[in-house]
Amino acid sequence: MKWAIFVAILLGATSGALAQIKDLTALFPPLENIYAPPTRVSGWISIQWVGDMNHPIIPVYYSVERGGRPDGSSSRYVTMTGAEYKYLSDFVHSYQCVRANKSERSLSIATSEFGRGRYQPLCIFARNPGCDFLFRLAALPGIDWSHKDTFPLYQFEAELGCKEPLTKSHDSKERSN
């Protein structure tokens, strides 16, 4: 906002124009919050896009608590039961991390975790291991995905260019001919 006022002063704006600029800048929250994690939760597990971007790719945060949404955040927050979160945590921690090398990072997702007051990056997956991770995650028997926001999983699948769509494994109308 300071830069907007500075520019307005340089351009000789009136006090009325300055008030309008101030009102407009209040509508646009700080960009540093756009992918922020939930607030006031003791822990979360996240999947984020870490590859090249030419459009927003929204991260997802899974938690057992319904936390606050930081001003201006576009992140997805998915609340799970304690048992579902344990399945997710066990899966994420037991999944073999095949780290993406620098040449593979243009199409990559990352997992991270916040718990016990500290943040920990877990893994960066290139396309093929990332697709495998997403397919296995979507098939975890201990998580009822039918009542969860699954858009982030489909978004990551599409961005990675996975060969077999996740929707195929969840499409109840699919029939073999």
C-alpha positions in Angstrom: 0.0 0.0 0.0 2.9 2.3 0.7 4.0 2.2 -2.9 0.5 3.1 -4.1 0.4 6.2 -1.9 3.9 7.1 -2.9 2.9 6.9 -6.6 -0.2 8.9 -6.0 1.7 11.7 -4.3 4.2 11.7 -7.2 1.4 12.1 -9.6 -0.2 14.9 -7.6 -3.2 13.0 -6.4 -5.7 14.9 -4.2 -6.6 13.7 -0.7 -9.9 12.3 -2.1 -7.9 10.2 -4.6 -5.6 9.0 -1.8 -8.6 7.9 0.3 -9.9 5.9 -2.8 -6.5 4.2 -3.2 -6.5 3.3 0.4 -9.9 1.8 0.1 -8.9 -0.2 -3.0 -5.7 -1.6 -1.4 -7.7 -2.8 1.6 -9.5 -5.1 -0.9 -6.2 -6.8 -2.0 -4.6 -8.7 0.9 -0.8 -9.2 1.0 0.4 -11.7 -1.7 2.6 -13.5 0.9 -0.5 -15.1 2.3 -1.8 -16.5 -1.0 -0.6 -20.1 -0.3 -0.5 -19.8 3.5 -1.1 -22.8 5.7 -4.1 -22.8 8.1 -3.7 -20.8 11.3 -4.4 -22.0 14.9 -3.9 -25.7 14.2 -1.4 -27.9 16.0 -0.5 -29.8 12.8 -1.0 -30.4 9.1 0.3 -32.3 6.2 0.5 -30.5 2.9 1.0 -31.2 -0.8 2.2 -28.3 -2.9 3.2 -27.7 -6.5 6.9 -26.9 -6.7 7.4 -27.1 -10.4 7.3 -24.3 -13.0 4.1 -22.3 -13.0 2.3 -20.0 -15.5 -1.0 -20.1 -13.5 -1.9 -20.6 -9.9 -1.7 -24.2 -8.6 -3.3 -24.3 -5.2 -1.7 -26.2 -2.3 -3.8 -28.4 0.0 -3.4 -28.7 3.8 -4.8 -31.7 5.7 -5.5 -31.4 9.4 -7.8 -32.9 12.1 -8.6 -29.3 13.2 -10.6 -26.7 11.5 -8.1 -23.8 11.5 -8.3 -20.2 10.5 -7.9 -19.0 6.9 -5.2 -16.4 6.6 -6.3 -13.2 4.9 -5.9 -13.6 1.1 -5.2 -17.3 1.2 -6.3 -19.4 -1.8 -5.1 -22.6 -0.3 -7.4 -25.6 0.2 -7.9 -26.9 3.8 -9.3 -30.4 4.3 -10.4 -31.5 7.7 -10.0 -35.2 8.5 -11.0 -37.5 11.3 -8.1 -38.5 13.7 -8.1 -42.0 12.2 -8.0 -40.7 8.6 -5.2 -38.3 9.5 -3.2 -41.1 11.0 -3.6 -43.1 7.8 -2.4 -40.1 5.8 0.5 -39.5 8.1 1.5 -43.2 8.1 1.3 -43.3 4.3 3.3 -40.1 3.7 6.0 -41.2 6.1 6.3 -44.7 4.8 6.1 -43.8 1.1 9.6 -44.2 -0.5 10.7 -40.8 -1.5 12.3 -40.8 -4.9 13.5 -37.2 -4.9 13.3 -35.2 -8.1 16.6 -34.1 -9.5 17.0 -30.5 -10.8 16.2 -31.4 -14.4 12.9 -33.1 -13.4 11.7 -30.2 -11.2 9.6 -28.4 -13.8 6.8 -30.9 -13.1 7.0 -31.6 -9.3 4.9 -31.8 -6.2 6.2 -31.7 -2.6 5.0 -32.9 0.7 5.6 -31.2 4.0 4.4 -31.4 7.6 3.9 -29.1 10.5 3.6 -30.7 14.0 5.0 -30.2 17.5 5.8 -26.6 16.6 8.1 -27.3 13.7 7.9 -27.4 9.9 9.5 -30.3 8.0 9.8 -30.7 4.3 9.3 -34.4 3.5 9.8 -35.1 -0.2 9.8 -33.6 -3.7 8.3 -35.9 -6.4 8.9 -35.7 -10.1 6.2 -36.6 -12.6 6.1 -40.4 -12.4 6.7 -40.9 -8.7 4.3 -38.0 -8.0 1.6 -39.7 -10.1 2.2 -42.9 -8.2 2.0 -41.1 -4.9 -1.3 -39.4 -5.8 -2.9 -42.7 -7.1 -1.9 -44.6 -3.9 -3.1 -41.7 -1.7 -6.5 -41.6 -3.5 -6.8 -45.4 -2.9 -6.0 -45.4 0.8 -8.7 -47.6 2.4 -8.7 -45.6 5.7 -9.8 -42.3 4.2 -13.3 -41.6 3.1 -12.6 -39.3 0.1 -16.3 -39.2 -0.9 -16.8 -36.4 1.7 -13.6 -34.5 1.2 -12.4 -31.8 -1.2 -10.5 -33.9 -3.8 -10.0 -31.0 -6.3 -6.3 -30.6 -5.3 -5.5 -34.2 -6.0 -7.1 -33.9 -9.5 -5.3 -30.6 -10.1 -1.9 -32.1 -9.2 -2.7 -35.1 -11.4 -3.5 -32.8 -14.4 -0.5 -30.6 -13.8 1.9 -33.6 -13.6 0.3 -35.1 -16.8 -0.4 -38.5 -15.2 -1.0 -41.2 -17.7 -3.9 -42.8 -15.8 -6.4 -40.3 -14.5 -7.3 -40.5 -10.8 -10.9 -40.1 -11.8 -10.8 -43.5 -13.4 -10.1 -45.2 -10.0 -13.0 -43.2 -8.4 -15.6 -43.3 -11.2 -18.4 -45.5 -10.0 -20.1 -45.3 -13.4 -17.1 -46.8 -15.2 -18.0 -50.2 -16.7 -15.8 -52.7 -18.4 -17.0 -53.7 -21.9 
